[in-house]
Amino acid sequence: MSTIGTIDRPATHDPMKQVPTMTPPVSETPAPDTSGAPESRQNRNREMQLIQEALARAHMHDRLHEAESERKAVRLAAARRMQRRAERASLRARRALAMAVMQ
């Protein structure tokens, strides 16, 4: 199975050999003629797409990290509740044993 590269990691670095990543939208207005556009402008458009991808990736990374820390906090709170419950049960058992021995 051959894998085509993404915008972030193209299969080849030669722009002439790359597969176009997006199809142009179908509209009634004619598309602007970019045949005379400087190469730097076209690269800038590609860089803008890369920026959006990088921002989305960073946002997802932050959200995953936030969710993981939230899960850790919930587990820690549950563990502390269970520990307090176990300590209370232990004290009740000790008191019951002491009462049984005293009688």
PyMOL commands that set and color helices and strands:
alter all, ss='L'
color gray80, all
select helices_A, chain A and resi 39-102
alter helices_A, ss='H'
color red, helices_A
deselect
rebuild
show_as cartoon
